Amino acid sequence: MIRIALVVVALVILAAAGACVWQEARYLRLRRHVVQDHQALLHGDVFHVVTFLEIAPGADLFAAVRRFRDAAETAGGGRMVYAGKVALNALSSSQLVERFGAEVAWSAVVLVQYPSRAVWERAARSDEFREALTAFPHSHSTGMQRSAAENLVIPLVLLAERARQIVTRAASHFPFERAADVPADFEGAAMQRLSAERNLGRSAVVIVNLTRSGTADQQAADRAYVGEMFGLMAEGVHGPMHIGRAIRIEGNAEFDRVALVYYPGIDYFADMARSRFYRGIVGGKQLADTQASITVPILDRL
């Protein structure tokens, strides 16, 4: 009996390990082939910088972002791991509004990995880097300390949540049921802006978030909101691609976290945002300040 029990335990461990490997491989395929994200899964003590860019009227966005990438990679030894065209600036940071004197209509957001903060600082001072930034009337950069281990755990947390849903026979989130209280502005101009990027965002949108935590009560409400969203992500096979501690590197805006979260396309995101599920929990998203820009991947166009 002991031998049989040991065999059963070994099989369970092997099955669990196999499921974990499968889950990591599944999310890696999404990262590489859908999100166009070039982040190495295992990286050492590197430094990430997320930069919001506003393109000048009439300028070529792709050409300008391409020059920015080239400057970051040749002048500073950086590597652009994600680039997104902004489809909609969903929430504007009050701190950035104060810095620039008005809401900025961000056009693109890029995430670049550097060997260290010192390397980034040298790159940011270079003539090539400064020249590349002249195409953008406004820009804002926030550093991110990204833990490879923490980010590797996220797909496993989603796998565990999906297993719980199956075992407990939890109700499915799908298909989305349309809510009756969808804000009129979302149905109007916001939806038009999202729909305009359906070609680039057919398979993926990535929301880039800079967040600053609120009061204890706000943080508790926000944790409940995130928990509900993780349930959706576990079933829908999407979720955070990058999370990390925010580091102020320019200006006075202070944020606590950076998060880049993947959703399976414009239509999926629009249906979710108008759903009874989302309208029922979105009030729990409570932060002291946030910049949230909905982007579509463009790295393969650069």
Backbone as CSV, one residue per row, in Angstrom:
resi,resn,N_x,N_y,N_z,CA_x,CA_y,CA_z,C_x,C_y,C_z
1,MET,0.817,-1.211,0.000,0.000,0.000,0.000,0.854,1.266,0.000
2,ILE,1.945,1.239,0.779,2.825,2.407,0.829,3.417,2.669,-0.539
3,ARG,3.812,1.580,-1.242,4.403,1.744,-2.568,3.384,2.350,-3.538
4,ILE,2.142,1.899,-3.456,1.106,2.437,-4.339,0.871,3.920,-4.040
5,ALA,0.837,4.235,-2.741,0.635,5.639,-2.360,1.759,6.514,-2.880
6,LEU,3.001,6.018,-2.799,4.143,6.786,-3.306,4.055,6.983,-4.807
7,VAL,3.617,5.952,-5.508,3.459,6.065,-6.959,2.401,7.110,-7.303
8,VAL,1.291,7.074,-6.562,0.224,8.045,-6.800,0.718,9.465,-6.545
9,VAL,1.448,9.640,-5.442,1.992,10.961,-5.129,2.946,11.429,-6.222
10,ALA,3.799,10.524,-6.688,4.748,10.872,-7.749,4.022,11.272,-9.025
11,LEU,2.965,10.550,-9.360,2.197,10.873,-10.566,1.512,12.231,-10.439
12,VAL,0.995,12.499,-9.243,0.359,13.793,-9.015,1.377,14.924,-9.164
13,ILE,2.572,14.729,-8.605,3.614,15.752,-8.697,4.018,15.967,-10.152
14,LEU,4.184,14.858,-10.891,4.554,14.965,-12.307,3.469,15.669,-13.105
15,ALA,2.207,15.345,-12.818,1.104,15.978,-13.525,1.055,17.484,-13.232
16,ALA,1.270,17.842,-11.967,1.266,19.253,-11.592,2.416,19.998,-12.263
17,ALA,3.602,19.367,-12.275,4.759,19.990,-12.919,4.512,20.155,-14.411
18,GLY,3.924,19.119,-15.024,3.628,19.204,-16.452,2.631,20.304,-16.762
19,ALA,1.619,20.453,-15.897,0.632,21.510,-16.098,1.267,22.895,-15.981
20,CYS,2.191,23.047,-15.055,2.877,24.331,-14.884,3.719,24.672,-16.109
21,VAL,4.449,23.677,-16.620,5.264,23.900,-17.818,4.370,24.266,-18.992
22,TRP,3.263,23.531,-19.142,2.323,23.810,-20.230,1.768,25.229,-20.132
23,GLN,1.418,25.663,-18.917,0.864,26.999,-18.726,1.894,28.076,-19.068
24,GLU,3.131,27.894,-18.620,4.170,28.877,-18.935,4.411,28.935,-20.444
25,ALA,4.408,27.775,-21.103,4.624,27.736,-22.552,3.473,28.407,-23.285
26,ARG,2.254,28.211,-22.781,1.079,28.825,-23.411,1.161,30.345,-23.342
27,TYR,1.524,30.867,-22.183,1.620,32.318,-22.044,2.831,32.876,-22.795
28,LEU,3.889,32.087,-22.924,5.033,32.534,-23.710,4.656,32.662,-25.177
29,ARG,3.870,31.722,-25.696,3.415,31.824,-27.090,2.570,33.075,-27.293
30,LEU,1.699,33.361,-26.341,0.906,34.579,-26.444,1.803,35.807,-26.436
31,ARG,2.783,35.811,-25.536,3.698,36.946,-25.439,4.425,37.187,-26.755
32,ARG,4.966,36.126,-27.328,5.791,36.283,-28.530,4.966,36.535,-29.786
33,HIS,3.900,35.782,-29.980,3.216,35.770,-31.279,1.947,36.603,-31.324
34,VAL,1.419,37.009,-30.192,0.195,37.800,-30.175,0.466,39.211,-29.649
35,VAL,1.129,39.290,-28.509,1.406,40.584,-27.888,2.630,41.258,-28.508
36,GLN,3.430,40.488,-29.246,4.674,41.007,-29.841,5.605,41.533,-28.749
37,ASP,5.710,40.781,-27.679,6.514,41.148,-26.527,7.790,40.313,-26.548
38,HIS,8.932,40.971,-26.492,10.219,40.290,-26.611,10.939,40.128,-25.277
39,GLN,10.212,40.220,-24.184,10.832,40.088,-22.872,11.357,38.679,-22.636
40,ALA,12.619,38.580,-22.217,13.165,37.290,-21.814,12.495,36.860,-20.514
41,LEU,12.121,35.592,-20.427,11.450,35.124,-19.218,12.375,35.170,-18.009
42,LEU,13.610,34.803,-18.216,14.597,34.802,-17.135,15.596,35.928,-17.390
43,HIS,15.562,36.926,-16.551,16.515,38.029,-16.684,17.060,38.366,-15.309
44,GLY,18.221,38.946,-15.317,18.867,39.273,-14.050,18.423,40.622,-13.524
45,ASP,19.328,41.296,-12.873,19.042,42.582,-12.242,19.141,43.686,-13.283
46,VAL,18.104,43.793,-14.117,18.079,44.790,-15.180,17.134,45.921,-14.789
47,PHE,17.058,46.931,-15.648,16.247,48.112,-15.358,15.328,48.360,-16.542
48,HIS,14.034,48.483,-16.269,13.059,48.739,-17.318,12.582,50.185,-17.247
49,VAL,12.260,50.736,-18.400,11.713,52.087,-18.482,10.493,52.061,-19.395
50,VAL,9.360,52.521,-18.868,8.149,52.662,-19.682,8.004,54.137,-20.016
51,THR,7.848,54.421,-21.320,7.816,55.806,-21.780,6.547,56.073,-22.568
52,PHE,5.815,57.099,-22.138,4.624,57.565,-22.839,5.053,58.666,-23.802
53,LEU,4.582,58.600,-25.042,5.012,59.520,-26.087,3.806,60.148,-26.772
54,GLU,3.884,61.442,-26.999,2.858,62.143,-27.775,3.474,62.554,-29.101
55,ILE,2.898,62.127,-30.207,3.435,62.441,-31.526,2.981,63.831,-31.948
56,ALA,3.829,64.517,-32.699,3.459,65.831,-33.225,2.389,65.669,-34.305
57,PRO,1.477,66.627,-34.418,0.427,66.533,-35.443,1.015,66.346,-36.840
58,GLY,0.478,65.380,-37.569,0.923,65.134,-38.939,2.185,64.309,-39.063
59,ALA,2.843,63.987,-37.952,4.087,63.211,-38.018,3.781,61.728,-38.168
60,ASP,4.760,60.987,-38.638,4.640,59.543,-38.839,4.962,58.841,-37.520
61,LEU,3.944,58.278,-36.879,4.127,57.649,-35.574,5.119,56.503,-35.643
62,PHE,4.972,55.638,-36.635,5.828,54.462,-36.719,7.289,54.866,-36.935
63,ALA,7.523,55.840,-37.793,8.889,56.286,-38.040,9.491,56.920,-36.790
64,ALA,8.705,57.703,-36.072,9.206,58.369,-34.868,9.528,57.358,-33.775
65,VAL,8.652,56.373,-33.574,8.909,55.347,-32.558,10.089,54.487,-32.978
66,ARG,10.236,54.245,-34.286,11.381,53.466,-34.776,12.686,54.190,-34.464
67,ARG,12.722,55.508,-34.660,13.938,56.270,-34.331,14.206,56.234,-32.830
68,PHE,13.149,56.306,-32.045,13.313,56.220,-30.597,13.897,54.866,-30.212
69,ARG,13.364,53.796,-30.797,13.903,52.459,-30.517,15.373,52.366,-30.893
70,ASP,15.709,52.852,-32.080,17.102,52.769,-32.533,18.026,53.536,-31.597
71,ALA,17.571,54.710,-31.144,18.394,55.506,-30.227,18.563,54.781,-28.896
72,ALA,17.489,54.187,-28.387,17.563,53.473,-27.115,18.495,52.271,-27.210
73,GLU,18.479,51.604,-28.355,19.255,50.371,-28.481,20.713,50.631,-28.874
74,THR,20.959,51.643,-29.698,22.338,51.886,-30.128,23.080,52.818,-29.173
75,ALA,22.386,53.825,-28.661,23.056,54.780,-27.775,23.146,54.267,-26.349
76,GLY,22.188,53.435,-25.949,22.156,53.054,-24.549,22.232,51.580,-24.257
77,GLY,22.353,50.740,-25.281,22.412,49.309,-25.016,21.105,48.753,-24.505
78,GLY,20.002,49.466,-24.800,18.698,49.001,-24.371,18.105,48.001,-25.356
79,ARG,16.976,47.440,-24.969,16.227,46.546,-25.851,14.750,46.821,-25.674
80,MET,14.093,47.223,-26.770,12.669,47.485,-26.694,11.935,46.152,-26.647
81,VAL,11.189,45.930,-25.575,10.501,44.650,-25.428,9.016,44.754,-25.745
82,TYR,8.460,45.976,-25.710,7.074,46.166,-26.127,6.905,47.577,-26.670
83,ALA,6.105,47.692,-27.723,5.725,48.999,-28.266,4.251,48.943,-28.616
84,GLY,3.505,49.954,-28.189,2.080,49.978,-28.471,1.615,51.347,-28.927
85,LYS,0.743,51.346,-29.920,0.064,52.571,-30.334,-1.137,52.757,-29.427
86,VAL,-1.325,53.957,-28.903,-2.443,54.200,-27.999,-3.744,54.273,-28.788
87,ALA,-4.681,53.405,-28.430,-6.017,53.452,-29.011,-6.912,54.383,-28.203
88,LEU,-6.696,54.416,-26.887,-7.539,55.237,-26.013,-6.804,55.474,-24.703
89,ASN,-6.725,56.734,-24.302,-6.229,57.061,-22.970,-7.427,57.013,-22.032
90,ALA,-7.566,55.884,-21.352,-8.774,55.634,-20.564,-8.823,56.488,-19.308
91,LEU,-7.699,56.611,-18.610,-7.627,57.397,-17.378,-6.362,58.237,-17.406
92,SER,-6.493,59.507,-17.078,-5.347,60.416,-17.088,-4.880,60.691,-15.665
93,SER,-3.595,60.548,-15.447,-3.021,60.797,-14.136,-3.118,62.269,-13.771
94,SER,-3.641,62.546,-12.582,-3.709,63.931,-12.121,-2.311,64.512,-11.944
95,GLN,-1.353,63.653,-11.591,0.021,64.128,-11.424,0.633,64.548,-12.761
96,LEU,0.340,63.791,-13.825,0.872,64.156,-15.136,0.143,65.366,-15.703
97,VAL,-1.138,65.500,-15.397,-1.862,66.703,-15.806,-1.230,67.924,-15.157
98,GLU,-0.867,67.793,-13.874,-0.215,68.902,-13.175,1.156,69.188,-13.777
99,ARG,1.883,68.143,-14.146,3.218,68.356,-14.697,3.167,69.087,-16.032
100,PHE,2.239,68.690,-16.903,2.212,69.252,-18.254,1.193,70.378,-18.420
101,GLY,0.404,70.641,-17.394,-0.543,71.734,-17.458,-1.860,71.389,-18.122
102,ALA,-2.006,70.158,-18.597,-3.240,69.703,-19.254,-3.125,68.211,-19.498
103,GLU,-4.252,67.585,-19.834,-4.205,66.183,-20.209,-3.453,66.049,-21.532
104,VAL,-2.558,65.072,-21.596,-1.794,64.828,-22.817,-2.425,63.666,-23.563
105,ALA,-2.632,63.844,-24.863,-3.190,62.778,-25.702,-2.039,61.864,-26.136
106,TRP,-1.633,60.974,-25.227,-0.507,60.095,-25.520,-0.783,59.271,-26.781
107,SER,0.241,59.128,-27.612,0.100,58.450,-28.900,0.679,57.047,-28.895
108,ALA,1.688,56.815,-28.077,2.351,55.514,-28.029,2.966,55.310,-26.657
109,VAL,3.157,54.056,-26.303,3.850,53.700,-25.067,4.836,52.586,-25.400
110,VAL,6.073,52.733,-24.915,7.096,51.723,-25.172,7.722,51.280,-23.854
111,LEU,8.156,50.029,-23.836,8.855,49.473,-22.677,10.227,49.014,-23.132
112,VAL,11.268,49.580,-22.529,12.643,49.281,-22.920,13.402,48.740,-21.714
113,GLN,14.161,47.685,-21.951,14.993,47.089,-20.900,16.440,47.543,-21.085
114,TYR,17.059,48.003,-19.996,18.463,48.421,-19.995,19.238,47.558,-19.003
115,PRO,20.542,47.404,-19.214,21.337,46.620,-18.265,21.302,47.163,-16.839
116,SER,21.141,48.478,-16.705,21.101,49.085,-15.377,20.521,50.487,-15.495
117,ARG,20.197,51.077,-14.357,19.713,52.462,-14.371,20.802,53.414,-14.848
118,ALA,22.030,53.155,-14.470,23.136,54.014,-14.892,23.264,54.025,-16.413
119,VAL,23.060,52.875,-17.038,23.129,52.797,-18.503,22.008,53.629,-19.113
120,TRP,20.804,53.533,-18.542,19.711,54.347,-19.056,20.019,55.836,-18.912
121,GLU,20.551,56.242,-17.790,20.836,57.656,-17.574,21.849,58.173,-18.582
122,ARG,22.858,57.355,-18.917,23.821,57.768,-19.944,23.138,57.875,-21.297
123,ALA,22.272,56.916,-21.601,21.551,56.943,-22.872,20.667,58.181,-22.968
124,ALA,19.958,58.505,-21.884,19.034,59.639,-21.888,19.764,60.963,-22.093
125,ARG,21.043,61.008,-21.757,21.824,62.237,-21.942,22.470,62.316,-23.323
126,SER,22.416,61.257,-24.095,23.107,61.223,-25.382,22.396,62.102,-26.410
127,ASP,23.174,62.639,-27.359,22.605,63.476,-28.417,21.625,62.687,-29.271
128,GLU,21.941,61.431,-29.554,21.072,60.607,-30.393,19.714,60.396,-29.740
129,PHE,19.718,60.147,-28.444,18.476,59.928,-27.717,17.653,61.207,-27.679
130,ARG,18.310,62.328,-27.387,17.590,63.593,-27.314,17.028,63.984,-28.668
131,GLU,17.759,63.698,-29.722,17.278,63.991,-31.068,16.037,63.175,-31.392
132,ALA,16.031,61.911,-30.987,14.870,61.057,-31.244,13.633,61.580,-30.515
133,LEU,13.813,62.183,-29.355,12.684,62.684,-28.577,12.091,63.967,-29.146
134,THR,12.805,64.650,-30.052,12.281,65.902,-30.602,11.029,65.685,-31.439
135,ALA,10.781,64.455,-31.870,9.567,64.160,-32.641,8.325,64.165,-31.764
136,PHE,8.539,64.200,-30.441,7.421,64.095,-29.508,7.329,65.357,-28.653
137,PRO,6.263,66.144,-28.798,6.121,67.361,-27.986,6.137,67.087,-26.489
138,HIS,5.573,65.943,-26.088,5.577,65.569,-24.678,5.989,64.107,-24.536
139,SER,6.698,63.826,-23.463,7.045,62.442,-23.131,7.161,62.323,-21.621
140,HIS,6.908,61.129,-21.135,7.077,60.866,-19.701,7.589,59.450,-19.523
141,SER,8.642,59.318,-18.719,9.236,58.007,-18.449,9.163,57.680,-16.970
142,THR,8.836,56.430,-16.689,8.850,55.897,-15.332,9.672,54.616,-15.339
143,GLY,10.572,54.478,-14.384,11.344,53.256,-14.290,10.523,52.137,-13.669
144,MET,10.960,50.905,-13.915,10.282,49.757,-13.329,11.309,48.720,-12.908
145,GLN,11.240,48.303,-11.667,12.051,47.186,-11.195,11.202,45.941,-11.345
146,ARG,11.513,45.161,-12.351,10.701,43.995,-12.708,11.363,42.722,-12.199
147,SER,10.648,41.960,-11.407,11.157,40.686,-10.906,10.762,39.584,-11.875
148,ALA,11.744,38.874,-12.407,11.453,37.763,-13.314,10.652,36.680,-12.597
149,ALA,11.010,36.388,-11.352,10.323,35.336,-10.602,8.867,35.700,-10.368
150,GLU,8.613,36.943,-9.953,7.237,37.374,-9.694,6.388,37.267,-10.946
151,ASN,6.950,37.664,-12.079,6.193,37.613,-13.321,5.998,36.188,-13.825
152,LEU,6.926,35.296,-13.528,6.748,33.892,-13.890,5.648,33.230,-13.077
153,VAL,5.439,33.705,-11.863,4.425,33.112,-10.985,3.010,33.458,-11.446
154,ILE,2.822,34.597,-12.103,1.476,35.046,-12.458,0.699,34.012,-13.270
155,PRO,1.265,33.452,-14.364,0.503,32.425,-15.099,0.146,31.228,-14.224
156,LEU,0.994,30.892,-13.254,0.709,29.765,-12.374,-0.435,30.085,-11.419
157,VAL,-0.494,31.333,-10.966,-1.621,31.764,-10.135,-2.917,31.670,-10.936
158,LEU,-2.863,32.086,-12.199,-4.044,32.006,-13.056,-4.434,30.551,-13.314
159,LEU,-3.446,29.681,-13.448,-3.728,28.249,-13.625,-4.414,27.682,-12.390
160,ALA,-3.922,28.038,-11.213,-4.533,27.557,-9.967,-5.968,28.061,-9.839
161,GLU,-6.190,29.306,-10.229,-7.543,29.860,-10.177,-8.456,29.125,-11.154
162,ARG,-7.934,28.810,-12.341,-8.762,28.084,-13.310,-9.100,26.683,-12.797
163,ALA,-8.143,26.041,-12.152,-8.396,24.719,-11.570,-9.478,24.814,-10.499
164,ARG,-9.413,25.853,-9.679,-10.440,26.049,-8.652,-11.812,26.224,-9.286
165,GLN,-11.870,27.011,-10.362,-13.144,27.234,-11.037,-13.736,25.922,-11.549
166,ILE,-12.868,25.077,-12.122,-13.343,23.811,-12.683,-13.819,22.873,-11.577
167,VAL,-13.032,22.767,-10.522,-13.369,21.851,-9.428,-14.662,22.271,-8.730
168,THR,-14.827,23.575,-8.535,-16.011,24.064,-7.823,-17.194,24.309,-8.756
169,ARG,-16.975,24.084,-10.058,-18.018,24.310,-11.062,-18.552,25.744,-10.994
170,ALA,-17.611,26.666,-10.902,-17.983,28.078,-10.842,-18.645,28.497,-12.156
171,ALA,-19.569,29.439,-12.068,-20.252,29.929,-13.261,-19.252,30.582,-14.207
172,SER,-19.437,30.371,-15.503,-18.547,30.946,-16.504,-18.800,32.445,-16.656
173,HIS,-17.747,33.165,-17.021,-17.864,34.583,-17.318,-18.398,34.821,-18.729
174,PHE,-18.438,33.771,-19.533,-18.762,33.908,-20.946,-20.073,33.207,-21.281
175,PRO,-20.793,33.698,-22.303,-20.511,34.939,-23.029,-20.837,36.157,-22.159
176,PHE,-20.194,37.284,-22.471,-20.469,38.503,-21.721,-21.922,38.920,-21.921
177,GLU,-22.556,39.308,-20.838,-23.911,39.846,-20.902,-23.830,41.366,-20.828
178,ARG,-24.447,42.031,-21.773,-24.367,43.483,-21.847,-25.096,44.127,-20.667
179,ALA,-24.454,45.104,-20.043,-25.047,45.827,-18.917,-25.981,46.914,-19.422
180,ALA,-26.878,47.325,-18.565,-27.826,48.378,-18.933,-27.278,49.768,-18.632
181,ASP,-26.198,49.842,-17.846,-25.703,51.145,-17.392,-24.365,51.524,-18.010
182,VAL,-24.142,51.162,-19.292,-22.887,51.515,-19.948,-22.844,53.024,-20.152
183,PRO,-21.766,53.697,-19.730,-21.690,55.154,-19.891,-21.822,55.567,-21.355
184,ALA,-22.557,56.637,-21.582,-22.796,57.102,-22.947,-21.508,57.494,-23.654
185,ASP,-20.542,58.068,-22.910,-19.294,58.481,-23.563,-18.484,57.282,-24.050
186,PHE,-18.607,56.142,-23.348,-17.900,54.949,-23.814,-18.523,54.433,-25.100
187,GLU,-19.845,54.484,-25.200,-20.521,54.019,-26.400,-20.248,54.943,-27.584
188,GLY,-19.901,56.178,-27.296,-19.706,57.156,-28.355,-18.264,57.274,-28.808
189,ALA,-17.624,58.381,-28.405,-16.285,58.696,-28.887,-15.262,57.643,-28.498
190,ALA,-15.358,57.125,-27.280,-14.380,56.129,-26.836,-14.446,54.878,-27.704
191,MET,-15.666,54.402,-27.980,-15.808,53.216,-28.807,-15.315,53.456,-30.229
192,GLN,-15.526,54.645,-30.739,-15.038,54.973,-32.081,-13.520,54.925,-32.146
193,ARG,-12.863,55.452,-31.099,-11.402,55.433,-31.084,-10.872,54.006,-30.987
194,LEU,-11.525,53.179,-30.171,-11.112,51.781,-30.082,-11.327,51.063,-31.409
195,SER,-12.484,51.266,-31.996,-12.810,50.585,-33.254,-11.862,50.979,-34.372
196,ALA,-11.347,52.198,-34.326,-10.431,52.660,-35.366,-9.131,51.867,-35.383
197,GLU,-8.809,51.216,-34.262,-7.572,50.435,-34.176,-7.846,48.933,-34.217
198,ARG,-9.020,48.543,-34.745,-9.371,47.122,-34.761,-8.390,46.302,-35.599
199,ASN,-7.850,46.873,-36.659,-6.915,46.114,-37.494,-5.660,45.739,-36.717
200,LEU,-5.021,46.718,-36.084,-3.815,46.443,-35.306,-4.143,45.684,-34.023
201,GLY,-5.341,45.911,-33.492,-5.700,45.302,-32.221,-6.669,44.143,-32.333
202,ARG,-6.672,43.496,-33.486,-7.622,42.398,-33.691,-7.411,41.274,-32.682
203,SER,-6.145,40.978,-32.360,-5.846,39.841,-31.489,-5.367,40.241,-30.106
204,ALA,-4.980,41.487,-29.934,-4.420,41.877,-28.632,-4.554,43.365,-28.388
205,VAL,-4.880,43.709,-27.166,-4.688,45.059,-26.656,-3.926,44.917,-25.346
206,VAL,-3.119,45.906,-25.039,-2.343,45.906,-23.797,-2.595,47.229,-23.085
207,ILE,-3.135,47.137,-21.884,-3.348,48.340,-21.087,-2.106,48.601,-20.264
208,VAL,-1.528,49.775,-20.449,-0.344,50.172,-19.691,-0.809,51.038,-18.528
209,ASN,-0.503,50.589,-17.316,-0.977,51.259,-16.098,0.194,51.751,-15.258
210,LEU,0.124,53.017,-14.853,0.953,53.541,-13.779,-0.001,53.804,-12.624
211,THR,0.250,53.217,-11.466,-0.711,53.344,-10.376,-0.047,53.811,-9.087
212,ARG,-0.811,54.582,-8.339,-0.405,54.988,-7.003,-1.482,54.543,-6.031
213,SER,-1.085,53.821,-4.997,-2.045,53.249,-4.063,-2.739,54.330,-3.249
214,GLY,-3.988,54.022,-2.878,-4.773,54.965,-2.099,-4.751,54.629,-0.620
215,THR,-5.842,54.940,0.060,-5.972,54.673,1.492,-6.116,53.172,1.722
216,ALA,-6.113,52.789,2.988,-6.273,51.375,3.329,-7.600,50.830,2.796
217,ASP,-8.671,51.619,2.915,-9.973,51.186,2.411,-9.955,51.071,0.891
218,GLN,-9.318,52.024,0.227,-9.217,51.964,-1.230,-8.407,50.747,-1.672
219,GLN,-7.338,50.462,-0.964,-6.516,49.311,-1.318,-7.287,48.002,-1.146
220,ALA,-8.109,47.916,-0.102,-8.916,46.714,0.115,-9.921,46.540,-1.015
221,ALA,-10.566,47.632,-1.414,-11.528,47.571,-2.515,-10.824,47.198,-3.816
222,ASP,-9.634,47.743,-4.020,-8.904,47.458,-5.250,-8.460,45.999,-5.301
223,ARG,-8.071,45.433,-4.155,-7.685,44.015,-4.123,-8.870,43.127,-4.495
224,ALA,-10.062,43.504,-4.045,-11.257,42.731,-4.396,-11.522,42.817,-5.898
225,TYR,-11.342,43.999,-6.461,-11.515,44.187,-7.913,-10.511,43.339,-8.686
226,VAL,-9.247,43.387,-8.263,-8.205,42.607,-8.941,-8.497,41.109,-8.842
227,GLY,-8.996,40.666,-7.697,-9.342,39.260,-7.536,-10.408,38.819,-8.520
228,GLU,-11.427,39.645,-8.710,-12.469,39.333,-9.687,-11.904,39.306,-11.100
229,MET,-11.024,40.248,-11.415,-10.433,40.291,-12.752,-9.533,39.089,-13.000
230,PHE,-8.831,38.626,-11.964,-7.993,37.438,-12.126,-8.847,36.209,-12.436
231,GLY,-10.060,36.165,-11.890,-10.954,35.070,-12.225,-11.303,35.083,-13.699
232,LEU,-11.594,36.267,-14.234,-11.878,36.398,-15.667,-10.658,36.032,-16.506
233,MET,-9.497,36.531,-16.102,-8.275,36.281,-16.855,-7.921,34.800,-16.882
234,ALA,-8.154,34.121,-15.765,-7.856,32.690,-15.706,-8.690,31.920,-16.707
235,GLU,-9.958,32.272,-16.827,-10.829,31.576,-17.768,-10.588,32.031,-19.196
236,GLY,-10.310,33.313,-19.388,-10.139,33.858,-20.732,-8.736,33.747,-21.296
237,VAL,-7.795,33.251,-20.496,-6.386,33.057,-20.891,-5.762,34.380,-21.339
238,HIS,-5.704,35.310,-20.428,-4.983,36.563,-20.655,-4.563,37.088,-19.298
239,GLY,-4.002,38.295,-19.250,-3.592,38.839,-17.969,-2.295,39.621,-18.038
240,PRO,-1.681,39.902,-16.876,-0.474,40.722,-16.830,0.703,40.088,-17.568
241,MET,1.351,40.901,-18.392,2.595,40.511,-19.047,3.802,41.085,-18.311
242,HIS,3.594,42.232,-17.685,4.665,42.887,-16.914,4.051,43.538,-15.684
243,ILE,4.587,43.248,-14.516,4.264,44.011,-13.322,5.579,44.300,-12.595
244,GLY,5.646,45.436,-11.937,6.870,45.771,-11.218,6.708,47.023,-10.388
245,ARG,7.715,47.286,-9.586,7.728,48.480,-8.727,8.116,49.695,-9.555
246,ALA,7.320,50.750,-9.449,7.599,51.979,-10.189,8.722,52.755,-9.512
247,ILE,9.566,53.377,-10.334,10.691,54.169,-9.838,10.674,55.524,-10.554
248,ARG,10.627,56.600,-9.795,10.619,57.928,-10.411,11.998,58.230,-10.995
249,ILE,12.020,58.588,-12.269,13.292,58.897,-12.927,13.275,60.269,-13.602
250,GLU,12.093,60.888,-13.676,12.000,62.257,-14.174,10.696,62.874,-13.663
251,GLY,10.681,64.196,-13.561,9.492,64.863,-13.058,9.245,64.562,-11.591
252,ASN,8.079,64.981,-11.101,7.740,64.805,-9.690,6.641,63.776,-9.448
253,ALA,6.100,63.191,-10.499,5.011,62.233,-10.343,5.522,60.963,-9.659
254,GLU,4.809,60.549,-8.614,5.188,59.357,-7.860,4.137,58.255,-8.076
255,PHE,4.591,57.104,-8.550,3.720,55.946,-8.714,4.318,54.775,-7.945
256,ASP,3.460,53.830,-7.592,3.911,52.660,-6.842,4.144,51.444,-7.730
257,ARG,3.283,51.267,-8.744,3.351,50.056,-9.559,3.222,50.391,-11.040
258,VAL,3.836,49.540,-11.845,3.659,49.559,-13.289,3.086,48.200,-13.678
259,ALA,2.082,48.199,-14.536,1.500,46.935,-14.994,1.095,47.057,-16.451
260,LEU,1.502,46.071,-17.250,1.071,45.961,-18.643,0.228,44.696,-18.733
261,VAL,-1.049,44.869,-19.071,-2.006,43.771,-19.003,-2.592,43.500,-20.380
262,TYR,-2.519,42.242,-20.803,-2.981,41.820,-22.129,-4.426,41.339,-22.107
263,TYR,-5.196,41.772,-23.112,-6.550,41.290,-23.364,-6.628,40.827,-24.823
264,PRO,-7.457,39.819,-25.113,-7.464,39.222,-26.467,-8.202,40.036,-27.527
265,GLY,-7.799,41.270,-27.734,-8.308,42.040,-28.856,-9.304,43.130,-28.492
266,ILE,-9.479,44.056,-29.447,-10.369,45.200,-29.273,-11.801,44.767,-28.983
267,ASP,-12.317,43.828,-29.772,-13.706,43.415,-29.607,-13.935,42.770,-28.242
268,TYR,-12.995,41.922,-27.817,-13.103,41.286,-26.506,-13.119,42.355,-25.421
269,PHE,-12.188,43.296,-25.508,-12.099,44.319,-24.472,-13.366,45.172,-24.437
270,ALA,-13.891,45.544,-25.610,-15.094,46.366,-25.660,-16.288,45.616,-25.071
271,ASP,-16.420,44.336,-25.416,-17.520,43.535,-24.863,-17.388,43.399,-23.345
272,MET,-16.157,43.220,-22.878,-15.937,43.115,-21.438,-16.307,44.421,-20.738
273,ALA,-15.858,45.549,-21.292,-16.087,46.840,-20.655,-17.571,47.192,-20.583
274,ARG,-18.378,46.614,-21.484,-19.811,46.884,-21.502,-20.619,45.796,-20.791
275,SER,-19.912,44.818,-20.195,-20.604,43.665,-19.624,-21.136,43.930,-18.223
276,ARG,-22.145,43.145,-17.835,-22.671,43.206,-16.475,-21.589,42.845,-15.473
277,PHE,-20.734,41.892,-15.829,-19.644,41.496,-14.935,-18.755,42.700,-14.611
278,TYR,-18.264,43.373,-15.644,-17.310,44.454,-15.424,-17.976,45.661,-14.778
279,ARG,-19.178,46.016,-15.235,-19.862,47.157,-14.639,-20.169,46.907,-13.170
280,GLY,-20.266,45.624,-12.809,-20.555,45.285,-11.421,-19.357,45.363,-10.500
281,ILE,-18.142,45.360,-11.045,-16.959,45.367,-10.186,-16.086,46.602,-10.359
282,VAL,-16.276,47.364,-11.448,-15.340,48.445,-11.760,-15.302,49.510,-10.670
283,GLY,-16.393,49.640,-9.894,-16.399,50.607,-8.800,-15.388,50.283,-7.716
284,GLY,-14.940,49.027,-7.684,-13.946,48.636,-6.699,-12.532,49.025,-7.071
285,LYS,-12.335,49.457,-8.323,-10.996,49.883,-8.743,-10.747,51.269,-8.178
286,GLN,-10.070,51.302,-7.044,-9.875,52.553,-6.325,-8.391,52.793,-6.091
287,LEU,-7.879,53.860,-6.672,-6.470,54.209,-6.572,-6.338,55.695,-6.284
288,ALA,-5.221,56.081,-5.698,-4.978,57.497,-5.455,-4.739,58.230,-6.764
289,ASP,-4.103,57.553,-7.715,-3.840,58.159,-9.022,-3.475,57.045,-9.988
290,THR,-3.825,57.242,-11.255,-3.467,56.243,-12.259,-3.421,56.858,-13.649
291,GLN,-2.508,56.375,-14.447,-2.483,56.637,-15.880,-2.727,55.293,-16.551
292,ALA,-3.801,55.196,-17.300,-4.145,53.941,-17.962,-4.368,54.211,-19.443
293,SER,-3.500,53.663,-20.275,-3.608,53.846,-21.718,-3.795,52.495,-22.387
294,ILE,-4.825,52.392,-23.229,-5.116,51.160,-23.960,-4.342,51.194,-25.262
295,THR,-3.450,50.222,-25.453,-2.581,50.222,-26.628,-2.793,48.964,-27.462
296,VAL,-2.367,49.064,-28.721,-2.347,47.901,-29.621,-0.895,47.676,-30.039
297,PRO,-0.468,46.417,-30.162,0.953,46.125,-30.415,1.410,46.590,-31.801
298,ILE,2.597,47.193,-31.834,3.142,47.653,-33.128,4.619,47.328,-33.295
299,LEU,5.187,46.525,-32.400,6.627,46.303,-32.463,7.034,45.656,-33.792
300,ASP,6.181,44.807,-34.349,6.541,44.176,-35.608,6.419,45.112,-36.804
301,ARG,5.902,46.315,-36.584,5.800,47.322,-37.651,6.999,48.274,-37.658
302,LEU,7.860,48.157,-36.669,8.974,49.098,-36.545,10.210,48.616,-37.299
